[in-house]
C-alpha cells in the first residue's frame, strides 16, 4: 500500500542527514510517496561523517557492510564515506529537500492539531526563524553528535581541540601535544599526530582493547569486479555480516570457553606486537583489566606500534589539575605541552543533545531520559510522543556489527506503523505505557550475563550503571523483534480534524 491509496498524504520532518536520516527520507518516498523535509545543522549531509575530520578518521567496520543495503559502498575513510553519502543524497534528490545550516530550536506535539510543531533558525543568523507543522517526526540525530568536553580542561592556556571539532588551521608540526582519552578516536588520531608532533603524551585513565583490523586494501581488479558485478559484492557483504554476527559470542557469552579463548588470543597478539617493536615493557601498561568488549573494541594495526615510538609517552592515569600549559596527572607528575587534544567522546546521556522535543503534556524528552533509563518501545517509538520515530538513539547501538543495518530495520518498522495509520485513517499512534515498560524491562534483563555488565565503565552505561546505549543481541535478533509491529501494544487515535484532544476517542486501547 502507498499513500496514493488515501485522500491525504502525510507530511514528515526528518532531523539529521546521516545514515539514518538519509535512509528514512529515501524509504518514505519509495514506500509512501512522501517527500520529507530534512533539517541539517551543518553545511552538508553526512552527519558524523561530515563533522569528524580529525586525522585518521575512518570506519572500523568494512565499508561493504557499513553501507545501505540498497546503495552499496566499498570505501572506508572519513572522506570516502562522506562522499558516498553525498552521492546517495544526490541520486535521490535529497539536497533539494534539505534545509542546511538550520537548527531546530523547538519541537512540540500539538494535541489539538495532531501534528508536530517545529521551529527553526538559521545557524548564521539567529534572527532568521521559521516554523511549520508536520504529521510525523523522525529523529536521525545519532548518539555521536554533541562533543563531551570536560570543564576541568578549560583551564589549559593554549589551543584546545576536541576531535569532533577538529581545527585544521592549527599548526601541529613539531609541537608537544597531549591527547586525553584512549577510546576508538584516540586509537585513530595518535598514530597520525605522532608523525608530525615533536612529542605526544597519551593520557589513559583506562586501557583499551585494540585488535588488528579485519579490513584490507582491495586491488583495483577486485573493485572493478564489485562495481560491475554487484551481486558478487552482495555475496561478500553477506559473508562479512555473518562473520561479524559471530563476534557476538565473545560479548554475549563472555564467560564461555570461546570468549575466554578469544581474549587470551588477543592478549598474546598484543604481547607479540609489542615484542616485535622492542617495547615489551609496555605490556602491563596497555593490557586492559576488564573483559574484551566491555568497552568498545578499537581496531588498528598501527596504534600499538605508534605508542612504542620514541616520541610517544603513555601516561596510564588521568589529569588531576592544570596550571597554565602544564598538566598534572593523578600521580603528581607534571608535563608541559603546547596543544591539548580531547578525544573524550560524546555526550550521549539524553540522546537528543541540545534539541528540545516536547511530547504530550509538554514533557521534555531529554530531561526525561537523563533522569531515568531512556525507555522506548522496540527502540523506535516512545510513550507520550505520538507519531515520533527515534533512529539510532537509546538501546540501538552495537558492539560487534554495523549500526547501518539497525537504522534500516528501524526505518522499515516506522514505515509499517505509518502504513497502518493510513490504512485505518488514524491521526496518531503511540505505544502504550505498559508495552514500553515490558519491553524496557525485558531488554535490561537480557543484558545479564553479557560482557556489557562485566564491571567496566563505558558510554554504553548511564549514571545509574544501566546499559542504555546498546541492543543486547545480534542484528538478527533485532530484526526479529522489529519485523512486524504488534498494534495491540499501541494507542490509536482517531483523526480529530482540529478538535481538542481532550475529547478524542481512543479507537484502540487493547
TIPA-591834 format. One line per field, with one value per residue (C-alpha): x, y, z; residue number from 0. Coordinates in Angstrom, 2 decimals, m for minus. Layout:
east: [X, ...]
north: [Y, ...]
up: [Z, ...]
num: [NUM, ...]
END
This chain:
east: [0.00, 1.17, m0.20, m1.79, m4.48, m5.51, m7.06, m4.37, m0.65, 1.24, 3.80, 7.08, 10.08, 13.48, 16.11, 19.60, 21.13, 23.43, 22.84, 19.53, 18.07, 19.01, 17.63, 14.34, 13.93, 14.58, 12.25, 9.45, 9.48, 9.75, 7.18, 4.70, 5.45, 6.22, 8.68, 10.01, 11.52, 15.05, 16.78, 20.56, 22.63, 25.75, 26.53, 26.30, 24.82, 26.73, 26.17, 29.14, 30.99, 30.82, 31.75, 34.55, 37.56, 40.40, 43.49, 42.99, 39.18, 37.72, 35.19, 36.28, 33.54, 34.27, 32.59, 30.95, 28.95, 28.88, 26.58, 22.90, 21.68, 20.20, 23.28, 26.49, 29.86, 33.49, 35.43, 36.28, 37.91, 36.05, 36.24, 35.19, 32.19, 31.12, 31.38, 29.35, 26.56, 26.72, 26.30, 23.37, 21.70, 22.21, 20.91, 17.69, 17.29, 17.63, 19.63, 16.55, 14.56, 17.08, 17.33, 21.05, 22.63, 19.30, 18.91, 15.66, 15.14, 11.74, 9.76, 6.41, 3.46, 0.25, m2.65, m5.39, m3.83, m2.39, 0.82, 4.38, 5.16, 8.75, 10.51, 13.94, 16.56, 19.46, 22.80, 24.44, 21.57, 19.59, 17.06, 16.04, 13.42, 10.56, 8.11, 5.77, 3.55, 4.23, 2.22, 5.30, 8.70, 11.82, 14.86, 18.02, 20.43, 22.51, 24.29, 27.72, 26.86, 27.46, 31.14, 31.88, 34.20, 35.03, 35.07, 38.33, 40.30, 39.13, 41.96, 44.55, 46.15, 46.81, 44.93, 42.28, 40.88, 38.14, 38.46, 34.80, 35.54, 38.91, 40.71, 42.83, 44.09, 46.32, 49.88, 50.55, 54.04, 56.88, 54.56, 54.31, 50.80, 48.75, 45.91, 43.27, 41.41, 42.03, 38.89, 38.41, 39.05, 42.35, 43.36, 42.91, 44.35, 47.50, 49.36, 48.77, 49.58, 52.72, 54.16, 54.28, 54.46, 57.72, 56.23, 52.83, 51.67, 48.82, 46.79, 44.85, 42.68, 41.65, 43.28, 41.57, 41.31, 42.81, 42.70, 44.02, 41.59, 39.81, 39.92, 42.07, 43.23, 41.48, 43.25, 41.79, 40.64, 38.51, 36.97, 36.29, 34.59, 32.46, 31.44, 30.33, 29.12, 27.33, 25.81, 29.35, 29.68, 26.37, 27.64, 30.76, 28.57, 26.62, 29.88, 31.03, 27.65, 27.76, 31.38, 30.54, 27.40, 29.62, 31.67, 28.66, 29.53, 32.53, 30.33, 27.02, 28.62, 31.85, 32.42, 32.21, 35.22, 35.08, 35.10, 37.88, 39.99, 39.44, 40.61, 43.72, 44.48, 44.15, 46.48, 49.07, 48.69, 49.26, 52.37, 53.64, 53.07, 54.96, 57.81, 58.13, 58.80, 61.03, 58.64, 57.55, 57.83, 54.51, 52.60, 51.32, 50.52, 48.44, 46.71, 43.13, 41.89, 38.35, 36.89, 37.18, 34.05, 33.01, 34.08, 34.02, 36.80, 39.03, 40.65, 44.05, 47.21, 49.32, 48.12, 50.11, 53.13, 52.69, 52.67, 56.03, 57.70, 60.36, 58.27, 55.23, 54.81, 51.95, 50.70, 48.44, 46.29, 44.10, 44.77, 44.16, 44.99, 46.19, 48.42, 48.91, 50.11, 51.27, 49.23, 49.48, 48.50, 46.96, 50.42, 51.68, 53.87, 53.95, 54.11, 54.17, 52.61, 51.74, 48.40, 45.69, 43.62, 40.47, 39.48, 36.85, 33.88, 30.34, 27.52, 25.12, 23.18, 19.99, 20.46, 18.80, 21.70, 20.60, 17.37, 14.15, 11.48, 8.21, 5.57, 2.09, 1.66, 4.78, 7.10, 10.70, 12.28, 15.89, 15.00, 13.01, 15.78, 18.52, 16.69, 15.92, 16.56, 15.52, 12.51, 11.27, 9.10, 11.18, 13.85, 11.83, 8.65, 8.13, 5.04, 3.82, 5.33, 2.81, 3.98, 7.60, 10.24, 13.69, 16.52, 19.85, 19.23, 18.51, 19.25, 20.15, 23.94, 26.01, 29.34, 30.01, 28.38, 27.12, 24.59, 23.56, 21.57, 19.96, 18.86, 17.31, 15.37, 14.09, 13.03, 11.18, 9.40, 8.40, 7.02, 4.88, 3.41, 2.66, 1.04, m1.17, m2.16, m3.06, m4.95, m7.06, m7.43, m5.70, m4.49, m1.78, m0.05, 1.99, 2.99, 1.12, 2.98, 2.55, 4.08, 7.00, 7.60, 7.52, 9.91, 12.37, 12.34, 12.93, 15.71, 17.53, 17.19, 18.64, 21.96, 22.54, 25.46, 26.76, 30.12, 28.45, 27.64, 31.24, 32.22, 33.76, 32.54, 31.71, 29.46, 27.14, 26.14, 24.19, 24.95, 22.90, 25.02, 22.24, 23.13, 21.16, 23.16, 23.18, 20.98, 21.63, 21.72, 22.58, 21.22, 19.21, 17.53, 16.92, 15.27, 13.13, 11.96, 11.03, 9.95, 6.25, 4.61, 2.06, m0.59, m2.23, 0.62, m0.30, m2.78, m4.50, m6.01, m8.81, m8.39, m9.71, m9.97, m8.90, m10.96, m9.25, m7.57, m9.31, m12.49, m10.87, m11.91, m9.29, m10.42, m7.94, m6.78, m6.37]
north: [0.00, 3.54, 6.91, 7.12, 4.83, 7.64, 11.04, 12.79, 12.32, 12.51, 15.25, 14.26, 16.04, 14.39, 15.92, 14.94, 13.77, 10.99, 7.36, 7.10, 10.39, 9.69, 6.15, 7.42, 10.04, 7.56, 4.89, 7.35, 8.41, 4.88, 3.23, 6.06, 8.69, 11.17, 13.96, 14.50, 17.79, 17.27, 19.61, 19.70, 21.76, 21.60, 22.83, 19.39, 15.94, 13.19, 13.62, 12.32, 11.60, 15.28, 16.71, 14.33, 15.25, 14.53, 12.80, 9.06, 9.17, 6.08, 3.32, 0.18, m1.87, m2.95, m0.49, m3.27, m3.87, m0.30, 0.98, 0.98, m2.35, m0.66, 1.54, m0.46, 1.12, m0.03, 2.83, 3.14, 6.50, 9.52, 11.49, 8.47, 7.66, 11.31, 11.35, 8.13, 9.76, 12.85, 10.73, 8.80, 12.08, 13.50, 10.35, 10.52, 14.31, 14.92, 18.14, 19.89, 18.67, 19.70, 22.94, 23.25, 25.32, 25.05, 24.40, 23.02, 25.04, 23.65, 20.51, 20.01, 17.67, 19.70, 17.59, 19.72, 19.63, 16.12, 17.39, 18.17, 21.88, 22.64, 25.96, 26.53, 29.19, 29.84, 29.00, 32.13, 34.47, 33.53, 36.26, 34.33, 31.89, 29.92, 27.22, 24.59, 21.65, 18.02, 14.84, 12.75, 13.46, 11.35, 12.00, 10.93, 12.75, 9.73, 9.42, 10.63, 14.26, 16.53, 16.55, 15.71, 18.50, 18.14, 21.55, 20.94, 21.21, 24.78, 25.90, 24.98, 28.19, 27.01, 25.63, 23.07, 20.87, 18.26, 15.58, 16.10, 19.79, 19.44, 22.71, 22.28, 25.88, 25.00, 24.03, 20.77, 20.38, 19.98, 20.67, 18.95, 17.51, 15.91, 13.61, 12.84, 9.56, 6.01, 5.14, 4.49, 8.12, 8.29, 4.99, 6.57, 10.04, 9.20, 7.34, 10.27, 13.13, 11.33, 11.65, 15.46, 16.27, 16.65, 14.56, 13.06, 12.37, 9.87, 10.16, 6.94, 6.54, 3.13, 0.84, m0.04, m3.40, m2.84, m5.62, m5.84, m4.63, m7.24, m4.86, m4.84, m2.68, m4.19, m4.43, m2.39, m5.57, m6.55, m3.08, m3.29, m6.67, m5.49, m2.37, m4.19, m7.39, m6.04, m9.41, m10.56, m7.61, m8.62, m12.14, m10.66, m8.38, m11.40, m13.15, m10.09, m9.86, m13.48, m13.05, m10.03, m11.62, m14.48, m12.00, m11.64, m14.94, m13.28, m10.47, m12.12, m15.12, m13.61, m16.28, m19.07, m21.09, m19.47, m15.95, m16.68, m18.31, m15.29, m12.91, m14.98, m14.90, m11.09, m10.86, m12.94, m10.82, m7.64, m9.16, m10.20, m6.74, m5.04, m7.55, m7.08, m3.35, m3.85, m2.44, m5.41, m3.06, m1.51, m4.79, m4.28, m0.64, m1.44, m4.68, m3.91, m5.23, m5.86, m8.43, m7.67, m5.95, m4.37, m1.10, m0.64, m2.63, m0.47, m1.75, m0.68, m2.27, 0.86, 2.18, m0.13, 0.38, 4.17, 4.07, 2.30, 5.14, 7.28, 10.45, 8.97, 8.65, 6.69, 8.14, 5.47, 7.82, 10.87, 14.58, 15.94, 19.62, 22.13, 25.16, 27.27, 24.76, 22.21, 19.08, 17.43, 13.77, 11.73, 10.58, 14.15, 14.21, 17.50, 17.74, 20.97, 20.81, 23.21, 21.77, 19.81, 17.36, 15.95, 12.50, 12.39, 11.17, 12.48, 13.44, 10.55, 10.56, 12.17, 11.26, 14.50, 16.80, 20.42, 19.70, 20.25, 17.69, 18.08, 15.37, 15.26, 17.40, 19.34, 16.61, 17.27, 14.10, 14.99, 15.75, 12.55, 10.39, 11.99, 11.38, 7.73, 4.84, 6.01, 3.80, 3.13, 0.59, m1.53, 1.25, 3.37, 4.77, 6.45, 6.62, 10.18, 11.16, 10.29, 9.93, 10.24, 7.81, 7.75, 6.30, 5.03, 6.52, 4.67, 0.91, 0.95, 0.82, m2.33, m3.55, m6.11, m5.24, m2.41, 0.09, 0.97, m2.29, m1.27, 2.02, 0.31, m2.07, 0.84, 2.79, m0.26, m0.64, 3.03, 2.81, m0.18, 1.98, 4.78, 2.36, 1.15, 4.74, 5.45, 2.21, 2.82, 6.59, 7.30, 10.67, 9.40, 6.38, 5.90, 2.84, 2.04, 2.73, m0.91, m2.17, 0.20, m0.84, m4.51, m4.06, m1.95, m4.40, m7.38, m5.54, m4.72, m8.28, m9.60, m7.88, m10.14, m12.41, m10.25, m8.51, m5.10, m5.97, m7.08, m4.39, m1.57, 1.97, 2.94, 5.23, 2.23, 2.81, 5.68, 7.22, 4.50, 1.76, 0.63, m0.39, 2.22, 2.69, m0.83, m3.52, m6.67, m9.17, m9.70, m7.82, m10.92, m10.74, m7.02, m7.72, m10.44, m8.09, m5.34, m7.40, m6.62, m4.12, m5.55, m2.85, m4.31, m2.56, 0.84, 3.58, 4.52, 8.00, 8.76, 11.83, 14.94, 17.46, 20.14, 19.03, 19.32, 16.08, 16.07, 14.98, 12.44, 8.83, 6.12, 3.67, 1.05, 0.53, m3.20]
up: [0.00, m0.73, 0.29, m3.14, m1.73, 0.64, 0.17, 2.19, 2.11, 5.40, 5.91, 7.54, 9.03, 9.48, 11.75, 10.64, 7.37, 8.49, 7.55, 9.44, 8.18, 4.58, 4.82, 6.27, 3.53, 0.73, 2.08, 2.88, m0.76, m2.10, 0.18, 0.81, m1.83, 0.96, 0.19, 3.68, 4.77, 6.09, 8.55, 8.86, 11.27, 9.09, 5.60, 4.04, 4.51, 6.28, 10.00, 11.95, 8.70, 7.80, 11.18, 12.24, 10.13, 12.55, 11.12, 10.81, 10.96, 9.36, 9.94, 11.77, 10.09, 6.48, 4.11, 2.11, 5.30, 6.60, 3.86, 2.96, 1.60, m1.46, m2.13, m1.72, m0.95, m0.95, 0.71, 4.41, 5.10, 6.51, 3.27, 1.20, 3.42, 3.38, m0.40, m0.55, 1.49, m0.70, m3.82, m2.32, m1.34, m4.84, m6.51, m4.51, m4.80, m1.08, m1.37, m2.75, 0.26, 2.94, 4.89, 5.62, 8.41, 10.16, 13.87, 15.25, 18.42, 19.39, 18.53, 20.23, 19.77, 19.40, 20.59, 19.03, 15.58, 15.98, 14.47, 15.39, 15.56, 14.59, 14.97, 13.49, 12.89, 10.60, 12.24, 10.80, 11.63, 14.73, 13.96, 10.85, 12.18, 10.72, 11.74, 10.34, 11.28, 10.32, 10.81, 11.56, 13.12, 12.63, 14.80, 13.00, 15.29, 16.28, 19.65, 18.48, 17.91, 20.92, 21.99, 25.62, 26.77, 30.49, 32.16, 34.00, 30.75, 30.14, 32.47, 29.83, 28.49, 24.99, 21.98, 22.97, 20.21, 20.51, 17.85, 16.84, 16.21, 14.54, 13.86, 10.77, 10.98, 13.94, 13.10, 14.95, 13.48, 15.98, 18.89, 22.24, 22.23, 24.98, 23.91, 26.51, 26.08, 24.96, 23.01, 19.30, 18.32, 20.22, 18.65, 15.21, 15.81, 17.82, 15.01, 12.64, 15.03, 16.17, 12.68, 12.85, 16.58, 18.43, 21.23, 22.06, 25.61, 25.71, 28.92, 29.51, 32.60, 31.30, 28.80, 25.53, 23.87, 20.43, 17.87, 14.35, 11.71, 9.64, 6.69, 3.60, 0.72, m2.25, m5.64, m8.48, m10.21, m7.18, m7.04, m10.78, m10.39, m7.47, m9.38, m12.50, m10.87, m7.79, m6.92, m6.02, m3.65, m2.10, m1.51, 0.07, 2.18, 3.41, 4.32, 6.31, 8.02, 9.17, 10.28, 12.43, 13.86, 15.03, 17.07, 19.34, 21.01, 22.68, 24.01, 24.72, 26.45, 27.72, 30.35, 27.82, 26.69, 23.26, 24.72, 27.21, 24.50, 22.25, 24.99, 25.68, 21.96, 21.92, 24.93, 23.08, 19.95, 22.00, 23.59, 20.15, 18.67, 21.50, 21.40, 17.66, 18.16, 21.20, 23.81, 25.90, 28.88, 27.80, 28.09, 31.64, 30.87, 27.77, 28.84, 29.97, 33.31, 32.09, 29.68, 25.99, 24.67, 27.97, 26.37, 22.65, 21.00, 18.81, 15.63, 14.40, 13.09, 13.80, 17.20, 19.47, 17.25, 17.46, 21.27, 21.11, 19.17, 20.90, 20.59, 22.36, 26.12, 27.63, 30.92, 32.48, 34.55, 34.21, 34.71, 38.21, 37.63, 35.05, 35.60, 32.51, 29.91, 32.45, 33.05, 36.46, 36.39, 39.20, 40.32, 40.65, 37.54, 35.61, 31.82, 29.83, 26.36, 23.54, 22.39, 24.17, 22.12, 23.70, 22.44, 25.17, 23.16, 23.16, 25.48, 24.91, 28.17, 26.84, 23.15, 22.00, 22.87, 22.82, 20.94, 22.89, 21.98, 23.88, 23.83, 25.30, 28.42, 27.35, 28.66, 27.60, 26.22, 27.05, 30.67, 30.95, 29.50, 31.57, 34.85, 34.24, 31.88, 28.37, 27.86, 24.34, 22.64, 20.28, 20.36, 17.90, 19.45, 22.83, 25.03, 25.28, 21.91, 19.18, 15.59, 16.73, 15.49, 17.07, 15.00, 16.36, 19.79, 23.04, 23.01, 19.32, 19.07, 18.63, 19.90, 17.18, 13.85, 11.63, 13.01, 9.46, 9.38, 12.68, 11.14, 8.12, 10.35, 12.44, 9.36, 7.97, 11.32, 11.29, 7.78, 8.75, 11.52, 9.05, 6.59, 9.42, 10.20, 6.60, 6.13, 9.24, 8.79, 12.10, 13.30, 15.59, 17.09, 20.24, 22.26, 25.47, 28.69, 29.71, 26.45, 26.81, 30.40, 29.44, 26.54, 28.57, 31.46, 29.20, 27.39, 30.63, 31.88, 28.63, 29.40, 32.41, 31.63, 28.77, 28.74, 28.97, 32.57, 33.03, 35.51, 33.48, 32.85, 29.29, 27.27, 26.95, 30.59, 32.13, 35.52, 37.23, 35.64, 33.28, 29.73, 27.82, 24.65, 23.21, 21.82, 23.84, 20.99, 17.36, 14.36, 13.51, 16.92, 16.37, 13.02, 14.60, 17.37, 14.89, 11.90, 12.39, 14.77, 17.18, 17.13, 20.21, 22.02, 20.61, 21.40, 18.16, 17.93, 15.56, 13.37, 15.11, 12.25, 14.68, 17.70, 21.07, 22.08, 25.46, 23.68, 21.39, 21.33, 21.62, 19.00, 20.14, 23.70, 23.69]
num: [0, 1, 2, 3, 4, 5, 6, 7, 8, 9, 10, 11, 12, 13, 14, 15, 16, 17, 18, 19, 20, 21, 22, 23, 24, 25, 26, 27, 28, 29, 30, 31, 32, 33, 34, 35, 36, 37, 38, 39, 40, 41, 42, 43, 44, 45, 46, 47, 48, 49, 50, 51, 52, 53, 54, 55, 56, 57, 58, 59, 60, 61, 62, 63, 64, 65, 66, 67, 68, 69, 70, 71, 72, 73, 74, 75, 76, 77, 78, 79, 80, 81, 82, 83, 84, 85, 86, 87, 88, 89, 90, 91, 92, 93, 94, 95, 96, 97, 98, 99, 100, 101, 102, 103, 104, 105, 106, 107, 108, 109, 110, 111, 112, 113, 114, 115, 116, 117, 118, 119, 120, 121, 122, 123, 124, 125, 126, 127, 128, 129, 130, 131, 132, 133, 134, 135, 136, 137, 138, 139, 140, 141, 142, 143, 144, 145, 146, 147, 148, 149, 150, 151, 152, 153, 154, 155, 156, 157, 158, 159, 160, 161, 162, 163, 164, 165, 166, 167, 168, 169, 170, 171, 172, 173, 174, 175, 176, 177, 178, 179, 180, 181, 182, 183, 184, 185, 186, 187, 188, 189, 190, 191, 192, 193, 194, 195, 196, 197, 198, 199, 200, 201, 202, 203, 204, 205, 206, 207, 208, 209, 210, 211, 212, 213, 214, 215, 216, 217, 218, 219, 220, 221, 222, 223, 224, 225, 226, 227, 228, 229, 230, 231, 232, 233, 234, 235, 236, 237, 238, 239, 240, 241, 242, 243, 244, 245, 246, 247, 248, 249, 250, 251, 252, 253, 254, 255, 256, 257, 258, 259, 260, 261, 262, 263, 264, 265, 266, 267, 268, 269, 270, 271, 272, 273, 274, 275, 276, 277, 278, 279, 280, 281, 282, 283, 284, 285, 286, 287, 288, 289, 290, 291, 292, 293, 294, 295, 296, 297, 298, 299, 300, 301, 302, 303, 304, 305, 306, 307, 308, 309, 310, 311, 312, 313, 314, 315, 316, 317, 318, 319, 320, 321, 322, 323, 324, 325, 326, 327, 328, 329, 330, 331, 332, 333, 334, 335, 336, 337, 338, 339, 340, 341, 342, 343, 344, 345, 346, 347, 348, 349, 350, 351, 352, 353, 354, 355, 356, 357, 358, 359, 360, 361, 362, 363, 364, 365, 366, 367, 368, 369, 370, 371, 372, 373, 374, 375, 376, 377, 378, 379, 380, 381, 382, 383, 384, 385, 386, 387, 388, 389, 390, 391, 392, 393, 394, 395, 396, 397, 398, 399, 400, 401, 402, 403, 404, 405, 406, 407, 408, 409, 410, 411, 412, 413, 414, 415, 416, 417, 418, 419, 420, 421, 422, 423, 424, 425, 426, 427, 428, 429, 430, 431, 432, 433, 434, 435, 436, 437, 438, 439, 440, 441, 442, 443, 444, 445, 446, 447, 448, 449, 450, 451, 452, 453, 454, 455, 456, 457, 458, 459, 460, 461, 462, 463, 464, 465, 466, 467, 468, 469, 470, 471, 472, 473, 474, 475, 476, 477, 478, 479, 480, 481, 482, 483, 484, 485, 486, 487, 488, 489, 490, 491, 492, 493, 494, 495, 496, 497, 498, 499, 500, 501, 502, 503, 504, 505, 506, 507, 508, 509]
END
